[in-house]
Amino acid sequence: MRWGGVAGREEPRIGPWGCPELGGVTRMRGRQRRRRRESGERCRGARGHGPREKVPSALLPAGPGMAESRPPGPQATALVYDEDMTRVRLLWDDPECAIEGPERLTATYARLCHRGLAQRCVRLPAREATEEELELVHSPEYVAVVKGTQTMSTEELQTLARQYDAVYFHPSTFPCARMAVGATLQLVDAVLTGAVGNGMALVRPPGHHSQRDAANGFCVFNNVAIAAEHAKRRHGLQRVLIVDWDIHHGQGTQGVFENDPSVLYFSWHRYEHQSFWPRLRESDYDVVGQGPGRGFTVNVPWNKVGMKNADYVSVFLHVLLPLAIEFDPELVLVSAGFDSGIGDPEGQMQATPECFAHLTLLLLPLARGRLCAVLEGGYHLQSLAECVCLTLQTLLGDPVPALSGDPAPCLSSLESIQNVRAAHAPHWASLRHEDTGPVLTPSTLRGDGGPPLLGARSVGTTERRGALLDKLLSCPPPPPHTGIGLAVPDSTSSLNLPPALLPEEGVIVSKEEAEMWSRLDSAFTQDEALAALGKLLALLDKILSGQVRAGIAVSPAVSASMAVALRRGLGGGAQRLFCVAIGELDIPQDLKDNGQILLLNLGGKEQSEAAPSRTHICLGGREATEPGTFLLALTSLILPVAYSFRPDLVLVVLGPDCGLRSLDMELLTRLLQGPVGGRMLLLLQNSELPWVEALAWALEGRALPSTLGPFLSASPKQALAITRLCRQRQLDWPMLQMSVT
């Protein structure tokens, strides 16, 4: 339906978010368009749309002046929004294009304000990009064509639109599209000059389908591609990562950079064996770039609908993160299309809003946290608004909500992961150990793509998805606990620690806990031991009760402290404890066999292969903590196990002289907060006291002080050991799966 000021038309009912309440989404098949153009034939498949709803202007904030912005700074988050970008709307009947309307921005911005997120951001003014900036990507002739739309009649606009695929024009298209580009550049400039740490640009029209000489798929100018070129030319960047999580392939962006090794372009998208728009052969997994750009185009094709949280996160862990860490970008640009979220009529996927919070969190350790998210698609207003909120909330540093759904990727997504890894193994050292070839006959072509490989339930019916969507979007998540506790000696007063840290005074240690400590470690005096243990247990109690969400404790004997803390955690109500023990630590046998505790030991004593324990995973030897081995273990083993286990609390124990770099420990601290919603306790030996400062800032969410540096590969021996370990344990922890063999 369409809003045109019809007399007597009833305004939509507004929900508690400040955006319209939507009923069921009805997918309508758009007409297919086939045209032959100079570049060859391109055909557009069916595009659907749901009800187009309008938010009454009285309910929308008038602009930046309505909210107090926090001051800029290197840790601040920017938001760029200008209601001038809502001027463009469809002027004629076109079911294909009807879903791209101004309500996409107004409803989303209203929800951000309703949640108080817009008010927490630094507000950057939008501007119109110059024609010179547009020509960083587009030809002068094409820019002139779009510029000419300002004086065209409706009939002339419609005639011009017919020359392109799924595009409409409006007399305000040129200034609006220039503002979308300019807003993106404003954000990039603010991030790269250090005025802010990260941010999001709410823009339209979207951009990732737009090509050098052609509008395409609602896109006029390629906002993100222009931003990448701008970052390279104006700011001198040499490595830019573009992550395109829109449900459609960004063939425009891919075409701009397919020969360019300075830009790593990653896209997942509905493909369905080339039957879904844009129906291009170059959207498949084996298209990896051309010439010097080979290996720098990464396509993950979805060959069925219904992909869910586990599928999305698995692709990030097993494909994107290894390549991104090796690439070591100086800037991350996200083509943030939320038609890949649940409820969207275009994507028909099942990824819930909190999934995008986790995806954002996984990207933030890259590029010193310099991440710019730029809106692309998203056509279910409520789902779009909530996905944007969760993304921005993560950029602001809030803990991410727990990831819902079964922790098992489906068979079809595993086939895509296997194929992409096989295609890119010749180009990336981080995948060089890959010994699995591509899947030659995918299950979706055999009619066998529905059930997951291991352990997950099948995709639900449309009615079940609708009920789930209503439940997910009916109320906002509870406010997070953001306090960080500190249980350390007084000698840390000289460290530069976050000002909001909460020091612990300690609690009285029970007789049973004191005796347990003495049995495990009697090398220290009772007073010294009980003082350290009392502070540790006080901090742990506060994390379990929700008074603080995370903390750091220092102990003279971490092995004994770990054992006492794990038992205290179970007694304090935790049902699942995930303990990452780094180095040679004495772990009591009863803790290894406890079904509520999952122990993952790196660098400890080798575990017997005769009877591996489901809840004790060991990658032994000092080589396990070397930089290359650790990074491979982090993405292939530690994070997949954590997301599969879904712990209530993570305990990270750093043993003496473990050999781990401070940078690696910071990465682990940042990334492990995702599976547990930030509820983490770091336990360090007294000798590691200097690490407290860096780890405290990591828990606070401050960006890494530098990029990751030169990539170091795991040795073939260690890569093989990790691969074998993952294959042995994938029946227990399904997100370890990265292939179907």
N, C-alpha and C positions, 0 to 999 in steps of 0.2 A: 504494500500500500504506500501511498505517497502523500506528503503534506503539502498542500497548496493553498491553505487559507479558505477551505470550503466552509461556507456558513453553516453553523449548527453542528460542526464536527466535534466530537467529544475528545478532550485532551487526554493523553495517556495517564494512567494511574502511576504516581511516583512512589517508589519504594523508599525504605529507610536509608538508602545510599545516596539519595539525590539524583538517581537516574531511573529511567522507566522500568516498571515491572514488565517482563516479557512472558508471554505464554510459550507454548511449544514452538519450536523452530520448524518451519516448513521449507523444505528444499525445493526450489523450482528450477527446472532445467532451462537454461538459456539456449538460444539458437546457436548453432554451429556456424562459424564463419570460415570460409576458405577463400583466400586471396593469393594470387601470385604477385610477388613483389620482386624487385631487382635482386634482393638477397636470397630469393628462393621462396618456396611455398611454406607457409606456417599456418597451421590450423588450430583453432581454439576449441577445446572441448566444452563440456557443460559447466557453467558456473551457476551456483545456486544463490539464493538469498532468503533471508528471513524477514520478519516484519520490520519495516523502517519506522522507528519511533522518534519522537521529538521531546527534548527536555525543555519545558517552558523557561524562557529567559529569566523570569523572576527568581528561579531557583538556582541560577548559575552565578558564581562569583563574577564580578565585572572585570576582573583583570588583576595584575600584580598588586595593585593598591589595596586589594581586599584582604591580603594576608601579610603578616610581618615575616620578612625573610631573615634567616640567620645570616651573620656576616660571612663573607667569603673567606676561604682559607684552604690550605693543601688537603684537608680532610673533609671539606664541605662537599655537599652534593648539589648540583645545579639542576634546575628545571627550566626548560624553554617552552613557552606556550604563548600563542597570540591568537585571539579569536578572529583576527582578519583571515586566518586560514580556513575559517568556516564559511566564507562567502561563496565558495564554489559549490554548486549543486547541479544535479541533472535537470535539464530543461525540457526533455522530451521522453517519450516512453521507450525504455530499453531495460528489460528485465535483467539482462546480464550486468549492467552497470549500476542498477538501482541500489545495490547493497553498499556502495561506497558513498556515504553521505556525511554531512557535517556533524551529525549526531555522534559519530564515532569519537570525535574530539570533545564535544561538549559534555557528553555523558561521562567520559573518562576523567576529564578535569574536575567535574563536579564530585566524582567519587574520591579523587585524591584530596580535595578540600574537605569533604565530609569525614574522611579518615584522619585529617590533620597532617597528611604527608606533604602536601604542597607548601604548607606553612613552615615546614622544617627545612625547606630547600632554599638555596640561593637562587633568586629569580633573575635570569638573564634576559635582556631584551632581544626580541627577534629583529632581524633586518632582512631586506631584500638583497639577494646575491647580485653581484655585478655580472654583466654579460661576459666579461673576461673570465670570471670564475666559472660560469656555466660552460664556457668553451674549454675548460680543463678536460672535459669528457665529451661534450657534444659539439657537433659541427656548427659553424656560424650560420649555415643555411637552415638547419633545423631550428636553431634558436630564433631566427627571423620568422619562421613559420609560426611558432608558438606566440611570438610577440604580436603577430598580426591578428590573433584571435580577439584582441581587445576591442576591435572595431567591427567585428563580424555580427551579422544577424543570426538568429537562432537557426535558420535554415542553412546558412553558410557554415556555422559551427558543426551542424549535424553532417553535412557533406564532407567536411574535413575529417571528422571522427571516423567516417566509414573507410578512410584510407588506412586506418590502423586497426589493431586488434584489441577489442574490449576497452575502448577509451571514450571518454566524453570531454567536451570542451565547454567553457563558459566565458563570458567577457572578462571575468576576474581570474581566469586560469593562469595567465602569465605572471601577474604580481603575486598570486597565491603560491605558485610553484617556485618562484624566485624566493619567496619568504621561507618556504620549506627548506630550500638549500641554505639560505642565509642563517636560519635558526640552527641548522646542523653545524655550520661553520663557526657560529658563535660559541657553541658548546665545545667544539674541538679546540678552538683558540683558548678558551678559559681553562680547559684541562691541561693543555700542553704548556701554557705559561705558568701553571701552578696556582692560578687564582682559585680553582676548585680541584677536588680530587677525582671526581667522576660526575656523571649526570645523565639526564634523559631529555630528549627532544620529542615533544608531541607535535607531529607535523602531518600535513596532508597537502597535496596528494603524496602517496607513497612513491618510492623511487626505484626499487631493485630490478624491475622488468625493463625500465627505460634504456634504450640503446643509443648509440652515437647519433643516429639519424631518425629515430622513431620513438614515438610514444607507444606504450604497450601495457596491457593489463592494469589499467587505472593509473599508471605511472607516467609522469611527464618529463621531469629531470631526475637523474639518478643521484639522490641526495648523498648516499653513503659513498658511492664511487668518487664523486666530486670531493667529498671530505677526505678520502684517502689520498687523492692526488694533492689536495691542498696541504695536508699534513706533511707530505714528502717534500713539496716544493717550497712552501713557506717556512716550515719548521725543520726541514732537513732530516726527517726521519728516514731510516733505511729499511725498517721492517714493520709492516702494519698487518694485523690480523683482522679479517672480516668474518664474523660468525652470523650466518643467515639462518635463523630458526623459523622463518615464515614457512607456511606449508606448501607454497609454490616455489619452484626453482627460480632463483634470481639470475636468469640467463643474461640479463643486461649487465649486471656486475661481473659475472664470469667472463663475458666477452671483452670487457674493458681490460681485464688483468690476466687473460689466459697466457700471455707471453711474458709476464712480469714476475720475476722471483722475489721482488721486494714486498709483494702482497700475497699472503696466504688466505685464500678464499675457501671457506667451509660452508656447505649448504646441505641441509636435509630437506626432503620435499616428497610429496606424493608423486609417484611415478607410475606405478602399476603397469610396468613393462611398456612404457611409452604411450599408455592409453589416457593419461590424465594431463590436462593442460600444464605447460605449453607443448607437450607431446614432442619433445626434442630428443634425438639420439644423444646429443651432447649433455643430457642431464643424467646419464647413467654412471655407474661407479667407475668404469674403466676409462672415463674421460678425465685426464689428470693434468691438463694444460699442454702448452705447445712450446717448442724450442727451449729457451732458457727458463721458461715457466713450468716445465714438466715437473710434476709433483706438488705444485703449489695451488692446484685446483682439487678440492676434495668434495666429491658428491656422494651423499648417502641417500639412495633412493628407497622410499617406502613403497613396497609393492602390495600393500593392503591397507585398509583403514583400520581404525580401532587401536592404534599404537597408544601405549600408556606410559606412566611415569618411569617404570623400570626400563622400557625401551629407550626413552630419551636419555636417561642418566647413563645407561650402558654405553651408548654411542659416545657420549662425552668422555667417559672413563677409558674406553678401549680404542677410540679413534682420535677424537679431537685433542684431549689433554696431552697424550704422548707427543703428537706432532707440534702442538703449541709450545710445550716446554722446550722442545728441541729448537723450534723456530725463534723463540725468545723475543716476542714482539715488543715494540716500544709504544704501541697504542693498540687497543682493542676497540673495534667498531662493531656493534651488534645491529644487524638489520632485524629489529625486534617486531616480527609479525606474529600476532597472537591468534591467527586463524589455525594455528597448530594446537590450540587449547580446546578443552572439552566444550561441547555445545556448539562449536562453530559450524555453520552449514557448509562451508567450503572444505574444511579439513576433515571433518568427521572422525576426529581423534579423541582420545580419552585422557590426555594429560591435564591434570588438575592445576589450579592456579599456583599452588605452592611449588610445583615442579619448576616453574620459571625462577622462583627464588633460589632453588638449589643450583640450577644452571648458572645463574648469575654469580652465586658464591664460588662455584668452581672456576670461574673466569677471573675473579678479582685478584688472585695472587700474581697474575700475569701483568707485565708492562707497568710495574709499580702501582697497580691499581687504576691506571689511567684507562677507564672504560667509558665509552659513550654509546648509549642505547638510543636508537632512532626508530620511531614507530614506522612499521610497514603496514601489513594487513591486520585483520581482526574484525569480524562482522556480526558477532553476537555481542550486543552492547554490554550485558552484565558480565559475561565471561571476559571480554576484552578489558573492561574497567578493573576487574579484580586481578587479572593477570598483570596489568600494568602496576597496580598497587603493590603486589607482592615483589615485583622486580625493583621498583623504586625503594621499597622498604629495605630490601637487601643492600642496595647501594648506600642507603643511609646508615647501614651498620647494624640493623636489628637482627637478632637471631632468626633463622629460618624455621618455619613450622615443620613438624614431622612430615615425611613423605608418605602419602597414603598409597594403598593398592598393593597387589602382590609383588614381591621383590624378585620377579623372574621375567626376563625378556622373552618375547614370543619367538617361535621358530623363524618367521619371516624376517624379523629384525636381526636375529643372529646371522642369518644368511647374508644380509646386507653388510653387517659388521665384518664378517669373514671376507666378503668380496672386496670391500674397501681396503682392508688391511693387506690383502694379497696384492691388490693393484698398486699400493703405495710402498710396499716393502722394498722395492729396488731403489726408492728415492730417499728414504729416511732411515737413519741409523737406529732410531728408537724402535723400528719395526723389522730390523734386519734379521732378527732371530726367528721371524715368522716362518713356519714350516708347513703352512696349510694353503693350498691353492683355492681358487674360486669355486663356488657352487655352480656347476654347469647347468643343472636343471632345477631351478628353484621350486619350492613346494607350492608356491602360488600358481605356477603353471601346471603342476600335477593335480591341482585341486585339493591340496593337503596343507594349506597355509594357516588354518585356524588355530589348532591347539598349540600351546607352547611346548618347547622341548622338554623342560623340566619344571614341574611343580606349580605352575600358575593356572588360575581359572581362566576359562574362555571369555571372550568378549561378550558383554551383556546385550540385551535387546535394546531397541530404541526407547521403549518405555522405562526400562531400568536406568538407562543413561540419563533420561530426563529427570527421573526421581533423584538420582545422584546429584545432578547439576543443581536442582532446586535446593537440596540439602547443603551442598557446598557453598552456594551463593546466598544463603538466606540470612547469614549474620557474619559480622567480621570476626577474625580470630582474636583471642584474648591478648591483652597487652603483654609484651615480653618482659621478663626480668633481665635487667641489663647490668646488674652489679658484678664486679670482679673482686674476689677475695684474695688475701695474701697471708700465708702462714710461713713467715721467714724470720731469720734472726734479725736483730736490730741493726746489724752491720750493713743492711741494704739501704740505709738512709742516704747514702752517698749516690745511689743510682738515680737516673732520670726516669722515674716511673710515672705512669698516668695519674693525674691528680685525684681521680675518682676511686682509686683502689681502697678497699676496706680491709684494714689490718685485723688479724685475729689475735685475741688475747689468750685463747686456749680454754679447754674444759678439763674437768677432773677425769682422768683415765680410770676405767674400771679395773678391778683386780684381775679379772680374766684377761683383759687386753694387755695389761702390764706383764702378766706371766707369759702370754703368747709372745710378746716382744722379746722377753728374756730368753725364751727357748730358741728363738730364731737368731738373735744377735745379742751377745753379752759383752761385746767389745767396748761399749760406752757406759759411762756412769749412769746410775739410775735417774738422777736429777736431769741430766742432759737429755736422756732418752725420753723421759716422761714429758718434759717441756715441749720438745719437738712433736711428740706424738699427740699431746693435748691440742696444740694449734692445728695440726693436720685434721684431727677428728672434728674439731669445732667447725673448720671450713667445710669438711665433707657433709656434716649435718646441715649446714646452711644451703649447700647446693641441693641436697635431697629434699629439703623443705621448701625450696623455691625462693629463699631470701636473697641468694645470689645465684647467678647462672654458671659461673666458672671460677677457677682459682688456681693458684700456684702454691705449692708447699715444698719446703726444703727440709731434708732430714739427714742426720749423720749416717743412717743405714737404710737405704731405700728398699732392700729386699724385705726386711722385717716390716717396714712401714706399709709396703704394698700389701702384704698378707693381712695385716690388721685392717687396713682400709677396705679391702675387698669384702672381708667378713662383716665389717661395720656397714658397708653399703647394702648388703643383702638384708641385714637386720633392720636397716632404715627404710625398707620398703621398695628398693630397686628390684625389679624382676629379671633384668638382663643387663649385665655389666660387661663391657668390652674393655679389655686391658691390653694395651700395646706396650710390651716390655722390650726395651732396647739395650742390648749388651748382655753380659753374663750375669744373670740374677738367679738367686736360689728361690725356686717356686715350689711350695709344698705340693705333694702329689694330690692331696684332696682337693686343692683348688684347680688342678689340671683336669680333674674328672667331674667337676661340679657343672651340672647342666645349665645353670644360670649364669655362669661366667665363661666367656670366650677369651682365651689367652692367645695372643699372637706375639711370638718372641722373635725378634730380629737380632742376629749376632750372638745368640746363645749357643748352648751345646747342641750338637746334632741330635735330632730325634730319630729313634729307631723306626725303620719303615715296616717292621714286622706287624705292629699293631697301632697304627695312627689313630689318635683320638679326634673325635669330631670337634671338640671344644678346646683343643690345644694344637696350634699351628706353629711350626718352628721353621724358620729359614736360618740355619745355623752358620757359624763361622764368622770371623771378623770381616770377610769380604762382603757380608750382607749389609753392612752399614757404609760401605764405600759409596760415593756420590752417584755413580751410574747405576749401581745395583739398587740403591735405595729409591731412586726416582722410578725405576721400573717396578719395584715392589709397591710403591705408593699407589700408582694408577692401576696396576694389574691385580694386586693382591689385597692391600690394606683397605682401600676405599670400597672395592666391591664386597669384601667380607663385611665391612661395617654397614653398608647399605642393605645387605641381605639379612644381617642379624638384628638390626633396628634396636640398638641398646637404649636403656634409660639413662645411662651414664657412661662416659668414656674416661678411663684412667690411663694416662700416658706416663710411663715410668722410664726415666733416663738413668741407666746404670753408670757407674764410674768408668771413665776412659772408654766410652762406647765407640768412639771414632766417628760419630755423626757430626756433620757440619752444622753450624748455627742456622744457616740458610735452610737446610733440609728440615731441621726441627721446627722452624717458623712455618714452612710449607705444610708440614704435618699438622701443626696446631690450627692453621687456618682452615684446611680442607676437612679435617675430621669433625669440625663443629657442625657440618651439614647433617650427617646421619643422626646426630643426637640433639639437634636443636640448640647447640651451644653449651650443653651441660657437660663440662669437661673439667677434670682435675689433673694438673701436671705435677708430677712428683720428681724432684731432682735431688741428687746427692749434694752435700755441702760443698764439695769441690767444684760444682757447676754453678755456684752462686752468680757469677757474671752473666749467665744466660737469662737470669730472671728479667732483666730490663727488656730485652728483645721479645721474650715470650709474653710478657705482660702487655706490650703494645700489640702483639699479634692477637691476643684475646680481645683487646679493645677494638680490633679491626683496622688499625692503621696499616697503610700500604707498606710493602717491602721498600727499603731505602734504595734499592737498585734493581735492575733487571736480573734475570737468573744467571746470566753469564754464559760462557762457552759450554756447549753440551758435552757431557761425559757419558759414554755408553757403558752398559754392563758388559762384563766379560762373557764370552760365549758359554763358559761353564755356569756362571751365575744366571744368565738368561735361561738356559736349559733347566736349571734347578727351579726357577720361579714358574716356568711353563708347566713342568711336571707337577709341581705343588698345586697350581691352579686346577689342573685337570683332575687330580686326585680328589680335590675338595669341592668341585662344582656341583656334585649331587647334594651336598649339604648346604652350600652357599651359592645359589643359582646365578647371582650377578657376576661370578667369576667366569661365566661362559663368554667366550668370544668367537666361537665357531660352532658348527653343528657336527663336527667330526670328533 
